[in-house]
Amino acid sequence: MSRLVEPRVLKGFRDYPPALMIPRERLMESARRVYRSYGFAPIDTPAIELTEVLLAKVEAGAEINKQLYRFKDPGDRDVALRFDLTIPLARFVAANHTELGLPFKRYHLGTVWRGENPQAGRFREFMQCDFDTIGTLSNSADVEIALVINDLFVALGFERFEIRVNHRSILSGLLTQLGLAEKTSVLLRSLDKLAKIGREKVIDEMGREASISAEQAGQVIALAETVGTNAEILDQLVHRFSENPEALKGVANLREMVAVFQTAGVPEGRLKVDLSICRGLDYYTGTVYETFLLDKPEIGSVCSGGRYDNLAGCYTKQSLPGVGASLGLDRLLAAMEALDLVPKTATPAPVLVLMLDASRLGDYQRIARLLRAEGIGTEVYPEPKKLGPQFQYAERRGFRLGLIAGSNEFTQGMWKVKDLLKREELTVPETELIDAVKRLLAP
């Protein structure tokens, strides 16, 4: 007899049973709907890329080098699983921009892999839901990304969230003033950890990794800790960088974004200028975004991104500036689980047709087809059983309604409709059944 293998899952990975996969797919459907409403078109790219393609814009000391799932394929080529969807996008657009036309707006829902330390809401295999605009330097594209994020979280059912934005030009302007411009990448990677490890550990890391003094590190962090309203922070920046055109351009871009949000009627407080937001990846060059849910528990950013004007320069001489963001789907789903926002259901269909008389299988399926034609998901129980076991099945799976008809009901042309949540039952003529189901399922 062969040895039984324990059916375990790798650390940092997870299965998604129906009770989680159904809300996960609903989140993806909502994301697609919002992205399409802004004119973003879908693409897909391979899960495996040549390592040199994935790391073309990543510096040798970047954390992602340690997290890459890298191996030799059967052709002895150095390949890796993609760690995000942005770099494959840059490669794709570099190869196809002539046929695509610019600007090009795309969305991409796909799985990515990073060998990070597993923790609450963070896995080594996870789904990203990206949207990007390629081929324009206009700040209106940056503003639109923030508007999409807002509409996305509203569509996902959230009201209390904050889109925190900053601009790399402001951070670069400070580092230039301090004579640290050549250490920008390493310092921003350290600054990106401020919320996770705290001020003192960031100062220590900056000193260790960039060989700067504690005083210099303190000045970098002091900028990140600037507080006030959006207008107050931006006014402080204008005063501080009055002689720095690069930084002032970043301030002007953020000021325009704040103004557009107000004019467009987005609720006050959704957009927050936060100078600690810098994003650790090297390829960001302009606006950067991170989105936080304001209800407990705190799980970090669930939608982030930024402008990457030079990313495709590794693959083509054509100028292909871009800006975009990514919804961290699985982290968001973990947050929704913690907040008890995931519906307790293991079925995508709200209606179960119970089977009492096997000879009436055709009628049960006929009613189910009529309901499906009206856009109402309906399942037919596969065999005749007593009502008790069928209702147990319905409640365990999370059906909203049970439809019941035996020989007496068929003779009378009637159906019983049981609301499985309210424990209420009514009897209606078959001619009124669909309307009754719609009424009971209405929000």
Secondary structure, 3 states (H helix, E strand, C coil): CCCCCCCCCCCCCCCCCHHHHHHHHHHHHHHHHHHHHCCCEECCCCCEEEHHHHCCCCCCCCCHHHHCCEEECCCCCEEEECCCCHHHHHHHHHHHHHHHCCCEEEEEEEEEECCCCCECCECCEEEEEEEEEECCCCHHHHHHHHHHHHHHHHHCCCCCEEEEEEEHHHHHHHHHHCCCHHHHHHHHHHHCCHHHHCHHHHHHHHHHHHCCCHHHHHHHHHHHCCCCCHHHHHHHHHHHCCCCHHHHHHHHHHHHHHHHHHHCCCCCCCEEECCCCCCCCCCCCCEEEEEEECCCCCCCCCEEEEECCCHHHHCCCCCCCEEEEEEEHHHHHHHHHHCCCCCCCCCCCCEEECCCCHHHHHHHHHHHHHHHHCCCCEEECCCCCCHHHHHHHHHHHCCCEEEECCHHHHHHCEEEEEECCCCEEEEEEHHHHHHHHHHHHCC
